[in-house]
Amino acid sequence: MSLTTSEMQKLIATEVTHYAERSHARGVPGIVDVDAAVRAVTNQVAGYGALQPLLDDPEIEEIWINSPDRMFVAKNGTAERVDLDLGENEIQRIIERMLWQAGRRLDTSMPFVDASLPDGSRLHVVIPDISHRHWAVNIRKFSRSIRSLDDLVHRAALTRQSAEFLRMCVLAGLNVIVSGSTQAGKTTLLNALLSAGRRTERIVTVEETRELDIDADDLVSLQCRAPNLEGSGEVSLRRLISEALRMRPNRLVVGEVRGAESLDMLIALNSGLAGACSVHANSAREALSKLCALPLLAGGNVDGTFVGQTVSACVDVVVHCEINRAGVRRVREIATVIAGAASPDVELIFAIENGVLSPTGMVPSQLSKFERAGFDPVDVLNRATC
């Protein structure tokens, strides 16, 4: 019979309390803090041991382990070392428990792995001899406190005016690309954007490792699968995009494009389906250039001219976010893709001016999409900055 976490906590609390009461009469070492002892035992039995308090800390965004005596965390975008020394065996035991729960494996034939933890955190592990001597572990947590564009406005990552423009883009069915560096907040921004859509909209997401947590009523999340020990059973991102199109989506979301799957995504978006994705890039313009280059990795007869024309035709808006040295995340650029251009390019709709994300005076080139949805983005862009 398996116990729920709540039932297990009650059982542990009962046993620890009984031990504490009996220890005085029997002359054995007692327990100074019963509550702390219950938490420690629960973490070992039902949680992730010494890592559990770090995972429970809402201020910690990421945890990484370089060796048993070198562990770090990120808080508010900045890194700091943790005074915690774990044994090699303890680290391996904790990670193996995480992988077992995620249904993933790790061995010399598969020396690195990505996995989603039950709380939505992403686990990445590399083992020797790919890593040097010790297991290299990263656990990236995702903020549950930011669920909407309004939340981003309250955190000064967006202005009210730019948030209203982006909300209008989503409701009008524009295809949106979110770009930025690692840790810039792409996933959080993508979650907030998609949560601004209509409640009747059916969203299908495809990801290598499940990270997106969209506030939507009609949502299907698909995740890639690694091959088994015999080398079969793999489900690629390209296969998931193909399957997603058979699931009657109103919007297709690719968590992150970094390879040949970008071709499948662009072809899907060019068929009239609304979509969104994220991509690593240093600016909105570089994000567009990358989307023109990645499909060429599919090989075959993929032609650069065809890809460029497809990008110009189906990508509408690029939102670029950044993280500065102080760990502050914000949207730096919102750009429109110039429709019909022979070579894909962007014009900035919003850009940082005097430290504030402000309209540039340009208007989106996809006004017809807004008009069909009954929106006037020019009215929003002409309002006083707020």
Order of alpha helices (4+ residues) and beta strands (2+ residues): alpha-alpha-alpha-beta-beta-beta-alpha-beta-beta-beta-alpha-alpha-beta-alpha-beta-beta-alpha-beta-alpha-beta-alpha-alpha-beta-beta-beta-beta-alpha-alpha
